[in-house]
Amino acid sequence: MSKLTSLLKQTILVTICMFPRFIFPQNVMSPVSLLRILYIDSGWILVDSVDSKQQIFIKKVGSSNIHAIMVKRISYVSSASLISAIEDVGNYCSFLPDVYLERADLLGQTSFFIDGYQLLNPPFIANRHYVFRLMRSVDSSVGVIHLNWIPLPRNSKYSAFLDSMDLQYGHPVYLDMNVGGWEIKSLPQGGVELSYRILTDPAGLVPDFLISKANRITAPKIVEQMISEAIRRDRK
């Protein structure tokens, strides 16, 4: 395989989970509605079981031919370190090495949510950037923690910041859609079951079947990298 072919393949894989476009008309299905669908148990189909500790599922959403992806992974890392890593949005560049993440910023934080910014600089594709909101919810009765994100519109309260990023980085394409979530479930025998759900579609003329196939490769890598960072934090 030539270096160019290998680079193109890698570009497609990274694009899947990091460079979304809005695949459904906004007046038909909102990001919040799409997020709810990801947490409905019905419709998920098991497509790969790497070992007894990891499973990969796909789900058809609406009329799109691009599937939502869910990765379930059992780990003995602490929930606290997983939450710490997932919520450390300003430092994603340091521990998510397999993506072309050029810049990651923490824009705002309250007791209810975290707002973040990402700038991506892939080869062969114009720069992308977007603002997202990460929200944590806890159901202590069943030992489940959710950390879900939705995109914020371009004309949000961060529009002035985005204007400055446009000037600094040559007007990157703004990404309107990328929804997903992390679910951390405590297990009776110890450890946690970590689930990563995402529905995304890269900008550009990438065939749907390639997007779905590449998602199944890229999503588990993101899960593995997040767990590795949580393990590193456990050892500190």
Long-range contacts (C-beta under 8 A, 24 or more apart in sequence): 7-123, 8-124, 11-122, 11-123, 11-124, 11-125, 12-202, 12-206, 12-210, 12-214, 13-214, 13-217, 13-218, 14-98, 14-99, 14-100, 14-122, 14-218, 15-122, 15-125, 15-202, 15-204, 15-206, 15-214, 16-200, 16-202, 16-211, 16-214, 16-215, 16-218, 16-219, 17-99, 17-198, 17-200, 17-215, 17-218, 17-219, 17-222, 18-99, 18-100, 18-101, 18-118, 18-120, 18-128, 19-120, 19-122, 19-125, 19-128, 19-175, 19-200, 19-202, 19-203, 19-204, 20-130, 20-151, 20-175, 20-176, 20-177, 20-178, 20-200, 20-201, 20-202, 20-203, 21-175, 21-176, 21-177, 21-201, 21-202, 21-203, 22-176, 22-177, 22-201, 23-64, 23-66, 23-177, 23-199, 23-201, 24-61, 24-62, 24-64, 24-177, 26-176, 28-62, 29-62, 31-150, 31-151, 31-177, 31-179, 32-150, 34-61, 34-179, 34-199, 35-148, 35-150, 35-179, 35-180, 35-181, 37-61, 37-68, 37-199, 38-68, 38-70, 38-179, 38-180, 38-181, 38-197, 38-198, 38-199, 39-181, 39-183, 39-197, 44-70, 47-216, 48-216, 50-220, 54-220, 54-223, 56-216, 56-219, 56-220, 58-212, 58-216, 61-199, 64-201, 64-208, 65-208, 65-209, 65-212, 66-201, 66-208, 66-211, 66-212, 66-215, 67-212, 67-215, 68-197, 68-198, 68-199, 69-197, 69-198, 69-199, 69-215, 69-216, 69-219, 70-195, 70-196, 70-197, 71-195, 71-196, 71-219, 71-220, 71-223, 72-193, 72-194, 72-195, 73-193, 73-194, 73-195, 73-196, 73-220, 73-223, 73-224, 73-227, 74-187, 74-191, 74-192, 74-193, 74-194, 75-191, 75-192, 75-194, 75-227, 75-230, 76-190, 76-191, 76-192, 77-191, 77-192, 77-227, 77-230, 77-231, 77-234, 78-192, 78-230, 78-234, 79-145, 79-184, 79-186, 79-192, 81-230, 81-231, 81-233, 81-234, 82-182, 82-184, 82-192, 82-194, 82-226, 82-227, 82-230, 83-136, 83-145, 83-147, 83-184, 84-230, 84-233, 85-226, 85-229, 85-230, 85-233, 86-134, 86-147, 86-182, 86-226, 87-114, 87-134, 87-136, 87-147, 89-114, 89-116, 89-134, 90-116, 92-118, 95-225, 95-226, 95-228, 95-229, 95-232, 96-222, 96-225, 96-226, 97-225, 98-218, 98-221, 98-222, 98-225, 102-127, 103-129, 107-131, 107-158, 107-161, 115-152, 115-158, 117-158, 117-161, 117-165, 119-165, 119-169, 119-172, 120-172, 125-203, 125-204, 126-172, 126-173, 127-169, 127-170, 127-172, 127-173, 128-172, 128-173, 128-174, 128-175, 128-203, 129-162, 129-165, 129-169, 129-172, 129-173, 129-174, 129-175, 130-174, 130-175, 130-176, 130-178, 131-156, 131-158, 131-161, 131-162, 132-178, 142-185, 143-185, 143-186, 144-183, 144-184, 144-185, 144-186, 145-183, 145-184, 145-185, 146-181, 146-182, 146-183, 146-184, 147-181, 147-182, 147-184, 148-179, 148-180, 148-181, 148-182, 149-178, 149-179, 149-180, 149-181, 150-179, 151-175, 151-176, 151-177, 151-178, 151-179, 173-203, 175-203, 177-201, 182-226, 194-223, 194-226, 194-227, 196-222, 196-223, 196-226
